[in-house]
Structures are given as structure tokens and as C-alpha cells.
Amino acid sequence: MLAFLISLGICVTWMIIFIKTTLSYESYLANTKKNEEWDIHSDYLKNLPAISIIIPARNEELNIERCLLSLVDQNYPNYEVILVDDNSNDNTVQKARKIQQKFKAKFQNLKIIELKSKPQDWTGKTWASEKGLLSSRYNMLLFLDADCYYAKNCILFAISHMLSNQLDVITGYPFFVLRDFWSKISMPLWKLMSFTFQDDASHVNDPNSEVAYLMGCFFMIKKHVLIEIGSFASVKNAIQEDKELGQKLKYSGYKLNMVQMDSFITALWSRNLSTLWHGLARTISPMMLYQKKKVFINFVTIFILAVLPSLLVVTNFPSIMHVQLHKDLTLNNYLHLITFVLYLITFGLTTCCVIMKLVSMCRTFTCYALLFPLGGLFLTLVYFATMLPLMLSIKRSSKKIQWKGRTYTYNRIGSKMI
């Protein structure tokens, strides 16, 4: 009876998630169609503000050319590009200078800043972003990631939305390219769980919601607003500076809007298994400092909803076949059979939800949705490996994260990052 009630509870939960995901997917399709039919109002074309585009970059030799070339093609009349190289040990700067020379006529306003060091209490990206801010000429700032591609109407679309809605900050949700196998089977489930139980992106636009974060790949902000909240100096040791900046902006009363921009921005979430693992750990670790209970609940939720039903389907299949072959239909066996059917329904519902996330998030092959139990198992392992060092009672317990060629350490007590 207990197994039946558990299976019923899991199945009902997935029915609710399925309904919520379906409604979200319909909204996504409507927003995509709206963005494709978008047309800027002629009034804004007359008074478009000049923009300083700031791109912090570290070891991006494989992506920097594509990023800069996409900015060359922007149909925006007045902007400067400030590329801040964060002490790269590859050919990022050399490739950037080749683009600068090749498109000298179009890229007169491209400035390349090379940083050879950073203060000890700053992360690389926050220091590079701060230096870009200090070097900017204009009062409208746009922060981008060097591994992204931007369609030619991207800036014009964003500034149109920002001006028409009288915003202080606009951030764009991109189309994610998932290159490796593990990203394809785990990231849609990760986003699905986040959407259902954590920080749904639509809540960012709700002034009554505490959910607030920026997409590091694209956020446009008025310079005086960024300075008023303390600039990047206020989040200088944050490895998730985009989230902490978003919280500061919203809690300070500034008008922040997140917009679906997957038609305009192509971004990389991870590049291989290593960057996927450390990228997820980079998200989980800060939460362990302030929201341990929430992290533990997320860990248990992913295991119970995504991994456990599939394990039970596999382990119970032989006994179900035995009951069917021998026609041994007692009350307990009836409940056992119904429980098995409920888990099968759960598997189908989960697959449908993951497919919708696959299509809306990264438009990859839907066959990867069938492997969501393996993706769920991978996520639970990442959670466990990240949680354990930070939960130990040892005084110096900590969690090390590799990110952009540097090692960051989260202490168990306090939020200082070494």
C-alpha cells in the first residue's frame, strides 16, 4: 500500500508539472512568434542612445572571432566595443586584433584591454567587467559573453524593448547550444526542475517576487544605475556575479525585465563534461552558503521525481511479468500492478516535459529526452559531490571549483571566496 501511495503521489506531481510545462511551452511559442514579428517604433529610431558594449573574455580563442563578427554586423548606429582580456593564456587577444585590423573601417570603436593580473579578492570576470565599466564612454552599457553569437537586430530589439517599457535593466534569455552528450541529457531536466521548484525566469519580471538574476550573456543597463548599486565592486568575489547583481538591482527598486531572446542570442552553457560539472557546482555552491535546506530539497526532489520511478520500473518488471503469466491476481498483486502502471505513466509524463524543455531551450534531438533518468542520476551525483564537502563538520571543509582556468574555493562557514 505504501508503494502504491508513493507512486500515486509522484504521478500526480508529474501531472501538475506537465500542465505547468505545457502552459509555459505555449507561452514560449507565442513569445517567439511575437519576437519574429517585432518591429521597432519609428520614434525610437530618431533618438537611439550610444551604447558601450563590454565583453570580458578569458581563453576564448575558439569563440572570440564569431562573437566580434556578429557585432560588426549589428544594424545599430552608434556603439563602441570594449573587449577586456582577463589574462588569457591562449590566442584570444591575437585573434581579436586580427578582426580589429580586418574590419578597421567598421570597428573604429573597438578597444582591446589586456589585463595581466587581478586583485586577490576579485574574481576574474568581475575585475574585467569593472575595468570595462571604467573605460566606457557612454551612459548605456551592454555586457556580453565572448562565447556567444548575436543576430544583427539583437541590440536594436533590446534597446527598443528597454525604451518602450521604461526599464533600468534588460536581460536576454538565449538559445543554448548543448554540444556534449551529458549536457543534452541533463540540462533540460535541470532547467525543468528549476522552472518548477526554484527560480522560474518569468518571476524575474514580477516586482512582488524575490526571484532576481541577470543572464551574463546579455544584459543592458544604465551606467548610473550600475554605479548606484556599487558597480562590480559590490559583487567582486562572487562567482555568480550575474545573479547577485540582479538581486541588488531588484531589491534596490530598479525596474528589471528578462526577455526571451533565443531568436537573437546563441549561447554555450557548457562545452564538455568537465565544464558542465563545474558549471553546475558553480550554481549549487553559493546556495549552500545561504540556502542549505533548499539545496537538500532540490537534491531529494530530482532523485525521487526523475531517478526513482525509472529504477522501480526496471526492478519491478520481472515480478509484474510473473504475476501476468501465472494469473496470480490477489489484492496485493493488483496494487503492485497499478503501482507499476503509475510509474509507466510517470515515465511518459516526464519524457513529454523534458521534450518540451529540449525544444524550447536548445532545439536538440528529442530522443535525448528518453535518457532523462541517466541525466537525473548525473545531477544527483553533482549535487551530492558539491554538498558533501560543504556539509562536513571539519573546520576547514570547503569546495573547490574549476572555472575559466582558475580554482575558486567556497568555505563551509561564511561566504568568503579564496
N, C-alpha and C positions, 0 to 999 in steps of 0.2 A: 504493500500500500504506500509506503514512504517513497519508493522509487517511482511509482505512478504519479504521486503528487509533485515530486521534483520535476519529472518530465513535463507534466502539465504546466507547471509554473514557468519553466524555460520556454515551452512552446508559446504560451500566451505572451511572454515578454517579447519574443521574436515577432509575433503578430503585430504588437504595438510598434516595434522598431520598423517593421515592414511598411506599415501605414505611414509613419513619420518620414521614412526614407522616400516613399513614393511621392508624397506631397512635396518634399524637398527637390526631388528629381524633376517634377513638373514645373516647379518654380525656376530651377536651373535652366530648363529648356526655354521657358518664357523670357528669362533674362538674356539668354544667348541670342534669341531672335531679336530682342529689343536692341541689344548692342550692335548686331549686324545691320539693323535698320537705322542706327543712330545717325543723326546729322546735327552738326553744331549750328547754333543760332548765329545769324549774321552779326548781331550786336556785339558778340564776344570777339569776333574776328578783328574788330576795329581797335580793341584795347587789350590785346593779349600781353600779359606781363612777361618780362625777360626771366629766364629760368637758369639757375646754376645746377647742373647735373653732376652729382658726386658719386664716384664709383670706387669704393675701397676694394683692393684686389691683392690676393696673395697666392702665388703659384697657379696662375690661371692661363698658362701658355696655350692650352688646348681650346680655350673658350674666348679669350680676350678679343681676337680678331673679329669673330662673329658678332660679339656684343657691340664693339665700336662701329662696325659696318652697319649694323641696324640703326645706330644713332645718326650716322651720316645721312641715311635715307629719311629721317624724320621730316614730315611736312610742317614743321613748326618754325616760325620766322626768326626767333631771337633766343638763343641759348648758348651757354658755354658748357664745356665738359671738363671736369677735373678728375683725372684718374690718379688715385693715391695708392702707390705700390707699397704694400706692407712687408718690406724686406724679403721679397721673393727670392728663392734660390734656383729659379728656372729662367726661361726666356720671356717672361711676361712683359717686362719693360721693352726689350728689344723688338718684340712683335708689335707692341703699341706704337713705338716710334716709327716703324715701317708704315703703319696705317697713317700716322700723322704726316709723313712725307708724301705718301702716295696720294692722299686727298688733302693736300695743303690748302687748296682754294676753298674747299668746303669746311675744313677743320681748322680754320684760323684760330678758333677759340678753344682748342684742345690744349689743356695744361697737364703735364705729367709730373707728379711729385714723387720722389723716391725717398722712402724712409728706411734708414739703416738700423734703427733701434726704437724702442718704446719704453716709457716709464714702467717700472716693475708692477705698479698697482693698476695698470690698464690692460685690457685685452687688446689684441692686435687690431681687431675691427673697430672697436670704439675709438682707439687712438687715431687710426687712419681716417675715420669719419669726422672726428673733431678737427683734424688738420685740414680736411676738405672744407668743412664749415668755415674755418678761419681764412681760407683762401678764396672764398666765394665772393662774387661781386654783386649778385642780385638778391632781391628780397624774397624771391620764391625759390625754394630748394627742392630738388628731386634726388632721392637716394636710390641707387640701383645696385644690383649684384652683377659681378663680372661674368658669371656663368649663365646669364640669361640672354634671350633674344627678344627684341621689341619691335612690333609691327609699326609701319610708318605713321599710322594715325594714333599711336599709343599716347603720346604726350598731349596731343590736341584733344583726344577724348577725355583724358583725366582732368585737364585744366577746365574744359567745358563743364564737366560734372561738378568740379570744385567751385567754380564761379556761380553757376546757376543755383547751387544749393547753399551758397554762402558758408562753405566749410573752412575750418582751420587746417585740417589734415585730411588727405585722402590716401587710402592704401588699396592696392590691387591684388586680387586673388588670381594666381596664374594657372596656366595649363602645365601640369607636371609631367616631365618625361621620366619614366621609370626604365632604366637601362638593364638592370640585372634581375635575375630570377627571383631572388629573395625580396626585392623591393616590390615586384609585381604581385607576389602572393601575400605580402604582409601589410603594405602601406594602405591599400583600400580598406582593409579591416581596421587598421589603426585610425584612419580618418572616420570610418563609420562609428567606432566606439567613442571617439572624441565628439563627433556630431551628436550622438545620442545621449551621452552621460557627462560630457565635460564642456568644452568651450566651443559651442556652435558659432560659426562665423557670423551668422545673422544677428546674434546677440550683441555684436560689437556696435551695431548701429542703433541699439536700444539704449537711450540715455538712462533708463532705470535699471539696466543690467550691469553687473560688476565685470562682465567679460570685456576685456580690452587688450588688444595687441595689434602690432603692425606686421605686415609682410615685408621682410627685409629686402626682398627682390624689387619692391616698388612702393615707396611712399613719398608723397609730395606734401610739403609743409611750409608755412610762412616762417621766414627766418626769425622774426621777433618772437614767435610762439616757441620755437625750439630754444631760444636763448632764455626766455622767461621761465621755462621749466628746468633750467640748469644745463642745457645742452648735453652733449655726450659725457661730460664730466660727472653728471648726476648718476650715470649708469656705467661708469668707467671700468668696473671689474665684473660686469655682467656678461656671461657667455651667451645669454639670450637677451641681448640689449633691445631687440625689436619689441619683445613682449613687455619689458619693464618700461620702455618709453611710451608704449601705448597706454599702459596703466597710469603713468604720470599725467599724460595728456587728458585722459578721460576724467580722472579724479580731480584734475585742476579745472574742469568745467569747459574745456575746449571741445569744439564740435568735430568729431571724428567719424569718418564713413569708410566702410570697406565695400568695395565694388567688385563684382565678378568681371575679371578682365582676361579670361582664358583665350579670348579671340585676339588679344593684343600682346600677351606676355607668355613666353615659353621658359620654364624654369627647371632646374635639376634639383631634386630633393636629395638624392644620393647617387653615387657613381659606381659603387661596388658594395660587397658585403661589409667591408670594414667601415666605410663612411656611413652606411646605413646603421650599423650597430652603434657607432659613436654618436651619430646624429640623434638617434632615439634616446641614448643615455644623456645627451646634452639637454634634451627636453625634460626627462624624468628627474635628473639630479637636483635642479633648482627647486622643484616641487617637494623633494624630500626634506628640504630645509625648513619649509613653512607649512606643508600640507601632507604630512606623512600618512594620515588616515585616508586621505583621498587617493594617494598613490597605491596604498594597500587595497583599497576597494576596487580601483581600476584593474589591478593585477588579478584579483579574485574574479572579477566580472568577466574579463577576457577569457580566463580559463574555463569558467562554468558555462558561459554562453557560446564560446567558439570552439573549445577543445573537447570538453567533457561529453557533449552529445555524440560527437563522431566516434569517440573512443567506446562509448557504450553501444552504439550501433554495431561496431565491429565485434566487440566481445560477446554481445548477446545474440548475434546472428546464428551461431550453431545451435543454441538451445531453442530458438524460435523454429528452426527447421526441424528439430527433433519433435517438438510439440505438433507441428503440422503433419509430419509423416506418421506419427503414432496416434493422431486424433485424441490426444490426452488433454481435453479442454475442461479442466477444473477452473474454479473461480480464480485461483492464483495465476493459473496459466493465461486466463482471459486478460487479467490485469497486466501480466507480463507482455502479452501480445499487443495490447493497447499502448503500453509504455513504449514498445518498440516502434509502433506506427507514429506515435507522437514525436519521437526522435527523428524519424524519417521526414516528417513534415517540417520539423525544425531545421534539418539539413537543407531542405528545399527553400525555406524562407530565408535562411542565412545566405544561401547561394544567390538568390534574387537580389537581396540587399547589397551584397558585395559587387554583383554585376553592375548595379546602378552606380555605385561609387567608382568602379573601374571606368565606366563610360564617362561620367561627369568629371572625374578627377584627372584621368590620363588617357582615356580613349584607347586602352590597350586591349588585347585579345581577351574575350570574356571567359575562355577556357581556364584561365588562371583562377577564376572565382571558385572552381571546384576544389582547389587546393587550399581553401581558407583554413581548414584545420591545422595544416602544417604551418601556415602563416601565423595562426593564433598561438601555436606552440613556440614558434620563434619569438613572438612578442612577450610571452610569459617568461621565457629564458632571459630576455633583455631586462625585463622588469626585475626579475629575481637577482640577476648579476649586478644590477645597479643599486637595488635596495639593500642587499646584504651588507656591503662594507659600511654603509651609512647608518645601519641599524645596530651594528655591533657595539657592545658596551666598552670596548677598548678605547682608551682616552684619545688615541691618535687615529682612529679609524677614519678612512677617507675614500673617495672615489676619484680615480684618475680618468680623464677623458682626452683622447687624441683628437685635435681639431685644427685643420689647416697647418699641419706640420708642427704644432705646439702641443705641449701637455699642460692641461689645467687640472687642478686638484680641488675638489669640494671637501671641506672639513665636515665632520659629523656634527659638531656644535658650532652654532653661529653661521653666518653666511659669507665669511671672508673667503675669497678665492686666491690661492697662491700661484 
